[in-house]
Amino acid sequence: MKNISLRLKMFIFSFIIVIFSIATSGAIMIHNLAVALEKEFGARAIAIARTVSQLTDVQNNVGKPTGFDVIQPIAERIRLTTDVDYIVIIDMNRIRYSHPSEKRLGTVFEGGDEIEAFSQHEYISKAHGVLGYSIRAFVPIMDEDGTKQVGVITVGLLAPKWYDLVDEYQLDILMSLFWGLAIGLGGSVWVANHLKRQTLNLEPYEIARLVEERSGIIQAMDIGILATDEHANVTFINGLARQYTHFFGQQISRKALFQGTWLAEDMLQQHEAYRPLLMFDQMYLVRTFPIRIMERNAGYLIMLTDRKEANMLAEELTGIKILVDSLRAQQHEYMNRLHSIAGLIQLERDEDALSLIIDEITDEEEIIQSLHDKIQDYSIQGLLLGKFSRAKELGVELSIDDSSMLLDFISGFSSGDMVTIIGNLLDNAMEACFDRTHKDVHLTLIGDKQHLFIEVQDSGKGIAGSAQQIFDYGFSTKGKSGHGIGLALVKQIVESNNGIIQVESTVNVGTIITIEIGVTEEQ
C-alpha cells in the first residue's frame, strides 16, 4: 500500500464506504417497503373480510350441506372484483365453503392460526399457506341476530418477495443508486484532494519521515529549544531544554515551567526578543520568536543558550581569549621581573639590579624590534610578544624563523583570523612540551596578499593515533571542559579559504603543523 498515493487511498476507501452505505440503504428501503405493503395488505384484507362476513347469504349458508353452491360463487366474484388472492370461508368444524381451487371445497382448513377466530376475534396473521407466504385477515361470521358465531372468513393476499419488489421498483432503485454513486464519487474526489492539500501534498510515509527527521535534528542541536501553542502550553521540548529547565514530564504550561521569570508573562512580545534569564542559579540567553500560521498567532519558539558556553565560544571565535591569555602571561612575567629587581635593591645590590634591568630591556627591545621589522600588523605583534612572555613562564624556548615576514593578509583573511590560527597553534605546541626535558617551539610565518605559510614545530610528546583527529571539534588530550575548540576553528578558517593543513608527528619526538593558503610563484 506504500506505493499507492494518499489521494487514491482516500478515494478508494470513501468510495467503498459510499457503496456500502447505498447497499445498506437499499436493503433497509426494501425491508421498509415490504413492511408497509404488509400493513396495507392487512388493512385491505380485514376490510374485505368484514364486508363479506356481513352478507346474509354467507351467514345463512355456512354450515349447511348445500352451502357450497351459494357461498363459492359469492366469494369468487368478490375475490376477482377486489383483486385478492383468496377468500376462504369455513364453518365451526373448519370445513371450507369457498376456495380459489374448487377441489378443496369441503376439505378441512389446517392453517393453524385460525384458532382465535373461533372465539369471535378478528386479527391479521402472516403464514405460509397452500398458495405461499401470505397476509391474511381472520373475521368471525355471526348469524343474522349477531348472537351466535357460525363460521370464519379468511381473506388472503400473497406477500411479495424481496426480488419481486426489486424487479417492480428497479427503475427507482437504479436511479437512487446512480445518484448515490455520482454524489459519492464527487465527494470522494473532493475529500481526497482536500486531505492532500491539508498534508501539503505529502504522502503519510513522507510526513512520518519528515517529522522524525526534524525531531532528530532539533534534538541534536546544542541549544535548548521549546515550542508553545497559542494557549501557552509547551508542545515540544528537546533534550537540552529539559536539562536546562529540570523538566522531564509530558505536558506543562509555559507559565508553570518558567514561573517567576519574564517568560511566564501572559503575552510575549509579538516580535523577536533577546533577553537574559536567571533560572536555577544559572544565567541563560533567551531568544523568542512568534510562530505565525496563515497570518494567525500559533504560539512561540523559545531558544535557550547557556551564557557560559556562549561567552566561551565568542571568545574562541574572536580570538579575544588568546589575546587576553597572552597579555596575562606578559603581565605575570613583568611582575616576576619587578619582584627580582625589588629584591636586589633591598639587598643593596644596585649594580646587579641595574644589570638585570638592562638585560631585560635589551632582550625585550630585541624581540620588539624583530617583531616590528618582520610583522606589519600590530595585533599579531602584540600576540607574539605575549606568547614570548608565556613561553618564558612555562620554561619553553620560543623562536621565530629568520625568514619569517608577514607583509600583508591574503585576500579573505582578517587580523582576527590570524590571531586565532597563530595563537591556537602556539598554545598547543607549548602545552605539548609541558613534561618534556627540552621544550622548544619554532614558528615560521611568511605571508603577503597572495600567499600565506605558517609552520609551528615543537619538541613535545607527539600525537598518538591519527594526527588529523586533533582538528575534530571537541577532541582534546587535556581532559578539561572547554577544550577541543581552538584547532577545530583553525581548520574551519583554513578550509573556508581553500587552504591545506599538514601534520607530521612522531611520539616522544615532536609535531610539525604546516598551513599553506594561496598559490606560490613556484606553483
C-alpha positions in Angstrom: 0.0 0.0 0.0 3.0 2.3 0.3 3.2 2.8 -3.5 -0.4 3.9 -3.6 -0.8 7.7 -3.1 -2.9 9.2 -0.3 -5.3 10.7 -2.8 -6.0 7.3 -4.4 -6.3 5.6 -1.0 -8.8 8.1 0.3 -10.8 7.8 -3.0 -10.9 4.0 -2.8 -11.9 3.9 0.9 -14.5 6.6 0.7 -16.0 5.1 -2.5 -16.2 1.7 -0.7 -18.0 3.4 2.2 -20.4 5.1 -0.3 -21.2 1.7 -2.0 -21.7 0.0 1.4 -23.9 2.8 2.5 -26.0 2.7 -0.6 -26.4 -1.1 -0.4 -27.4 -0.9 3.2 -29.8 1.9 2.5 -31.3 -0.1 -0.4 -31.8 -3.1 1.8 -33.4 -1.0 4.5 -35.6 0.6 1.9 -36.8 -2.8 0.5 -37.5 -4.0 4.1 -39.5 -0.9 5.0 -41.4 -1.2 1.7 -42.2 -4.8 2.5 -43.4 -3.9 6.0 -45.5 -1.0 4.6 -47.1 -3.3 2.0 -47.9 -5.9 4.7 -49.7 -3.3 6.7 -51.6 -2.1 3.7 -52.4 -5.6 2.6 -53.6 -6.5 6.2 -55.9 -3.4 6.4 -57.3 -4.2 3.0 -57.8 -7.8 3.7 -59.6 -7.3 7.0 -61.9 -4.6 5.4 -62.9 -7.1 2.7 -63.4 -9.9 5.2 -65.7 -7.7 7.4 -67.8 -6.9 4.3 -68.2 -10.5 3.3 -69.0 -11.6 6.8 -72.0 -9.2 6.8 -73.6 -10.8 3.7 -76.9 -12.6 4.6 -76.3 -15.3 2.0 -73.0 -16.1 3.6 -74.4 -16.0 7.2 -77.3 -18.3 6.3 -75.5 -20.9 4.3 -72.4 -21.5 6.4 -72.6 -25.0 7.9 -75.4 -26.2 5.6 -74.8 -29.2 3.3 -75.7 -27.2 0.2 -74.0 -24.0 1.3 -71.1 -24.6 -1.1 -73.3 -23.8 -4.1 -74.3 -20.4 -2.7 -71.1 -19.3 -0.9 -68.5 -20.3 -3.5 -69.8 -18.1 -6.4 -70.2 -15.1 -4.0 -66.7 -15.5 -2.6 -65.1 -15.9 -6.1 -66.9 -12.9 -7.5 -65.8 -10.7 -4.6 -62.2 -12.1 -4.9 -61.9 -11.2 -8.5 -63.5 -7.8 -8.0 -61.2 -6.9 -5.1 -58.1 -8.5 -6.6 -57.3 -10.5 -3.6 -55.5 -13.9 -3.8 -58.1 -16.0 -2.0 -61.2 -15.8 0.1 -61.8 -18.9 2.3 -65.0 -19.4 4.3 -65.1 -22.2 6.9 -67.7 -23.3 9.4 -67.2 -24.0 13.0 -65.9 -27.5 12.1 -63.2 -25.9 9.8 -64.9 -27.2 6.6 -64.1 -25.0 3.6 -67.2 -23.5 1.8 -65.2 -21.4 -0.6 -61.7 -21.6 -2.1 -60.0 -20.5 -5.3 -59.4 -24.1 -6.0 -62.8 -25.9 -6.1 -61.0 -29.2 -5.4 -60.5 -28.0 -1.8 -64.2 -27.3 -1.2 -65.5 -29.5 1.7 -62.0 -30.2 3.0 -60.8 -29.3 6.4 -58.9 -26.0 6.9 -55.5 -26.7 8.6 -53.8 -23.3 8.8 -53.1 -23.4 12.5 -53.5 -19.7 13.0 -57.3 -19.6 12.9 -58.0 -20.8 16.5 -58.5 -17.3 18.0 -61.1 -16.5 15.2 -63.4 -19.2 16.6 -63.6 -17.1 19.8 -65.1 -14.2 17.9 -61.7 -12.4 17.5 -60.7 -10.7 14.3 -57.0 -10.2 13.5 -54.3 -10.3 10.9 -51.9 -13.2 10.5 -48.8 -14.0 8.4 -48.3 -17.6 7.4 -47.3 -20.0 4.7 -50.4 -21.3 3.1 -51.2 -23.5 0.2 -50.5 -20.7 -2.3 -47.4 -19.4 -0.5 -46.5 -16.8 2.1 -49.5 -14.6 2.6 -51.0 -11.8 4.7 -54.5 -12.9 5.8 -57.3 -11.5 7.8 -59.5 -13.6 10.1 -63.0 -12.3 10.8 -65.7 -14.3 12.6 -69.1 -14.8 10.8 -72.1 -14.3 13.1 -75.7 -15.3 12.4 -78.3 -12.7 11.4 -79.1 -11.9 15.0 -75.4 -11.4 15.8 -75.6 -13.7 18.9 -74.0 -16.9 17.6 -70.8 -17.5 15.6 -71.4 -19.7 12.6 -68.0 -19.7 10.9 -64.8 -17.7 10.0 -63.9 -15.9 6.8 -60.2 -15.6 5.8 -59.1 -13.1 3.2 -55.5 -13.5 2.0 -53.1 -11.6 -0.2 -49.8 -13.2 -1.2 -46.9 -11.1 0.2 -44.4 -10.0 -2.5 -40.9 -11.5 -2.2 -37.9 -9.1 -2.0 -36.8 -9.9 -5.5 -40.3 -9.2 -6.7 -40.1 -5.8 -5.1 -36.7 -5.2 -6.6 -38.0 -6.1 -10.0 -41.0 -3.9 -9.6 -39.1 -0.9 -8.4 -35.9 -1.5 -10.3 -36.0 1.9 -12.1 -36.4 3.8 -8.8 -33.6 1.7 -7.2 -31.3 2.2 -10.2 -31.9 6.0 -10.2 -31.1 6.1 -6.5 -28.0 4.0 -7.0 -26.8 6.2 -9.9 -27.3 9.5 -8.0 -25.8 8.0 -4.8 -22.7 6.8 -6.7 -22.4 10.1 -8.6 -22.5 12.1 -5.3 -20.3 9.6 -3.6 -17.7 9.7 -6.4 -17.7 13.5 -6.4 -17.5 13.6 -2.6 -14.6 11.1 -2.6 -12.6 13.1 -5.1 -13.2 16.3 -3.0 -12.3 14.7 0.3 -9.1 13.1 -1.2 -8.0 16.4 -2.8 -8.8 18.4 0.4 -6.8 16.0 2.6 -3.9 16.1 0.1 -3.8 19.9 0.3 -4.0 19.8 4.1 -0.9 17.5 4.2 1.0 19.8 1.8 0.8 17.2 -1.0 2.9 14.8 1.1 2.3 11.1 1.5 1.9 9.6 5.0 5.3 7.9 5.0 6.9 11.2 3.8 5.2 13.1 6.7 6.4 10.5 9.2 9.9 10.6 7.9 9.9 14.4 7.9 8.7 14.6 11.5 11.3 12.0 12.6 14.0 13.8 10.7 13.1 17.3 12.0 12.8 15.9 15.6 16.2 14.3 15.3 17.8 17.5 14.0 16.3 19.6 16.8 17.2 17.1 19.5 20.8 17.1 18.3 21.2 20.9 18.4 23.4 22.3 21.1 20.8 24.8 22.3 17.6 24.3 24.2 14.5 24.6 22.1 10.9 24.8 23.2 7.7 25.5 21.2 4.3 26.6 22.7 0.8 26.8 21.2 -1.4 29.9 21.3 -2.6 28.9 24.8 1.0 29.0 26.2 1.1 25.2 26.5 4.5 23.6 25.7 4.1 21.4 22.7 7.7 20.5 22.1 10.9 20.5 24.2 14.2 19.0 23.2 16.6 17.2 25.5 18.9 20.1 26.3 15.9 22.3 27.1 14.7 19.6 29.5 18.1 19.6 31.1 18.1 23.4 31.5 14.6 23.6 32.9 14.8 20.4 35.0 11.5 19.2 33.4 11.2 15.6 32.3 7.4 15.2 32.2 4.9 15.1 29.3 2.7 18.2 29.5 3.2 21.6 31.1 2.3 25.2 30.5 4.9 27.9 29.8 3.8 29.8 33.0 4.4 26.8 35.2 7.7 25.9 33.6 9.1 29.4 33.8 7.3 30.5 37.0 8.7 33.7 38.4 10.5 34.8 35.3 9.7 37.1 32.4 8.9 34.1 30.2 5.9 33.4 32.4 4.2 36.7 31.4 0.7 36.4 29.9 1.7 37.6 26.5 5.2 37.6 24.9 6.1 40.3 22.5 4.8 39.9 19.0 8.3 40.3 17.6 11.6 38.7 18.3 13.0 39.2 21.8 16.6 38.6 23.1 17.0 38.8 26.9 18.9 37.1 29.7 17.1 34.7 32.1 18.2 33.5 35.5 16.9 30.0 36.3 18.1 27.5 38.9 21.1 29.8 39.7 22.2 29.7 36.2 22.1 32.5 33.6 20.8 31.8 30.1 20.4 33.8 27.0 16.9 33.5 25.7 15.5 34.3 22.2 11.8 34.2 21.4 10.2 34.1 18.0 6.4 34.3 17.3 5.1 31.4 15.3 2.5 32.5 12.7 0.5 30.2 10.5 -1.9 31.7 7.9 -1.4 35.2 9.4 -2.5 33.9 12.8 -0.5 33.6 16.0 0.1 29.9 16.6 2.5 30.1 19.5 6.1 30.9 20.3 9.6 29.4 19.7 11.9 29.7 22.7 15.7 29.1 22.3 17.8 28.8 25.5 21.6 29.1 25.4 24.0 28.7 28.4 25.7 32.1 28.8 28.9 30.5 29.9 29.1 28.4 26.7 28.1 31.4 24.6 30.8 33.5 26.1 33.4 30.8 25.7 32.5 30.3 22.0 32.5 34.0 21.4 36.0 34.3 22.9 37.3 31.4 20.8 35.7 32.8 17.6 37.0 36.3 18.0 40.5 35.4 19.4 39.9 37.6 22.4 40.7 34.7 24.7 44.1 34.2 23.1 45.0 37.9 23.3 43.8 38.1 27.0 45.9 35.0 27.9 48.9 36.5 26.1 48.6 39.8 28.0 48.0 38.0 31.3 51.2 35.9 30.7 53.1 39.1 29.8 51.9 40.8 33.0 52.9 37.8 35.0 56.4 37.9 33.5 56.7 41.6 34.2 55.7 41.1 37.8 58.3 38.4 38.3 61.0 40.8 36.9 59.8 43.6 39.1 60.0 41.3 42.2 63.5 40.3 41.2 64.6 43.9 40.8 62.9 45.0 44.1 64.7 42.2 45.9 68.1 43.1 44.6 67.5 46.8 45.5 66.5 45.7 49.1 69.7 43.7 49.3 71.6 46.9 48.2 72.9 45.1 45.2 72.2 48.0 42.9 74.7 47.0 40.2 73.0 43.6 39.9 69.6 45.2 39.8 70.7 47.6 37.1 72.3 44.8 35.1 69.1 42.8 35.2 67.1 45.8 34.1 69.5 46.4 31.2 69.4 42.8 30.2 65.6 42.6 30.3 65.3 45.8 28.4 67.8 44.7 25.8 66.1 41.3 25.3 62.7 43.0 25.2 63.9 45.6 22.8 65.4 43.0 20.5 62.2 41.0 20.5 60.1 44.1 19.9 62.3 45.4 17.2 62.4 42.0 15.5 58.6 41.7 15.5 58.3 45.3 14.3 60.6 44.6 11.3 59.0 41.3 10.4 55.3 41.7 11.2 53.3 44.6 9.9 50.1 44.0 11.9 50.1 45.4 15.5 47.6 42.7 16.8 49.9 39.9 15.7 53.0 41.8 17.1 51.2 42.0 20.5 50.1 38.4 20.3 53.6 37.1 19.6 55.1 39.4 22.3 52.6 37.9 24.8 53.5 34.4 23.6 57.2 35.1 24.3 56.3 36.0 27.8 54.1 33.0 28.2 56.9 30.7 26.9 59.3 32.1 29.5 56.7 31.5 32.2 56.4 27.8 31.0 60.1 27.4 30.5 59.7 26.9 26.8 62.2 28.2 24.2 60.1 30.0 21.6 61.8 31.2 18.5 60.8 32.8 15.2 62.5 31.7 12.0 64.7 34.4 10.4 62.9 34.0 7.1 59.6 35.0 8.7 57.9 38.0 7.2 54.2 39.0 7.3 53.8 41.9 5.0 50.0 41.7 4.5 47.0 39.5 4.8 45.9 37.2 2.0 42.5 38.1 0.5 39.7 36.9 2.7 41.7 36.9 5.9 41.4 39.3 8.8 43.6 40.1 11.8 41.2 38.1 14.0 41.7 35.0 11.8 45.5 35.3 12.0 45.3 35.7 15.8 43.1 32.6 16.1 45.4 30.4 13.9 48.7 31.5 15.3 47.5 31.7 18.9 46.0 28.3 19.0 48.9 26.6 17.2 51.5 28.1 19.6 49.4 27.3 22.7 49.0 23.7 21.7 52.7 23.5 20.8 53.8 24.9 24.2 51.4 22.7 26.1 52.7 19.6 24.2 56.1 20.4 25.7 54.8 20.5 29.3 56.5 17.3 30.6 59.5 17.3 28.2 63.1 18.0 29.2 63.8 20.0 26.1 61.0 22.5 25.4 61.4 24.0 22.0 58.8 25.7 19.8 59.7 27.2 16.5 57.5 29.4 14.4 57.8 30.2 10.7 55.4 32.9 9.4 55.5 34.1 5.8 52.6 35.9 4.1 51.5 38.6 1.7 48.4 39.3 -0.3 48.8 36.2 -2.5 50.2 33.6 -0.2 50.3 32.5 3.5 52.6 30.0 5.0 52.6 29.1 8.7 54.7 26.3 10.3 54.8 25.5 14.0 57.3 22.9 15.2 57.6 21.6 18.8 59.6 19.0 20.7 56.6 17.8 22.6 55.3 14.3 23.2 53.7 13.9 19.8 50.3 12.6 18.8 49.3 9.0 19.4 46.9 7.7 16.7 45.7 9.7 13.7 47.2 13.2 13.6 44.2 14.7 11.9 42.0 13.9 14.9 43.3 17.0 16.7 41.2 19.1 14.4 38.0 17.3 15.3 35.5 19.5 17.3 35.6 18.6 21.0 38.8 16.4 20.7 41.3 17.2 23.5 44.1 15.4 25.3 43.7 17.7 28.3 40.5 16.2 29.6 39.2 19.7 30.6 35.8 21.3 29.8 36.1 24.0 27.1 39.0 22.5 25.2 38.8 20.9 21.8 37.6 24.0 20.0 40.7 26.0 19.1 42.2 23.7 16.5 38.7 23.0 15.1 38.3 26.7 14.4 41.8 26.8 12.8 40.8 24.0 10.4 37.5 25.8 9.6 39.2 29.1 8.8 41.8 27.4 6.6 39.4 25.2 4.7 37.0 28.0 4.1 39.9 29.8 2.3 40.8 26.7 0.3 44.0 26.1 2.3 45.7 22.9 3.3 46.8 21.7 6.7 49.6 19.1 7.1 50.5 17.4 10.3 53.7 15.3 10.9 54.1 13.9 14.3 56.3 11.3 16.0 55.6 10.1 19.5 58.2 11.4 22.0 59.9 13.4 19.3 57.5 16.2 18.4 55.0 17.6 15.9 55.1 19.8 12.9 51.9 21.6 11.7 52.0 23.3 8.4 49.4 25.6 6.9 49.5 27.0 3.4 47.0 29.1 1.6 47.2 30.6 -1.9 49.4 29.7 -4.9 53.1 30.4 -4.7 55.1 31.6 -7.7 56.9 28.2 -7.9 53.5 26.5 -8.3 
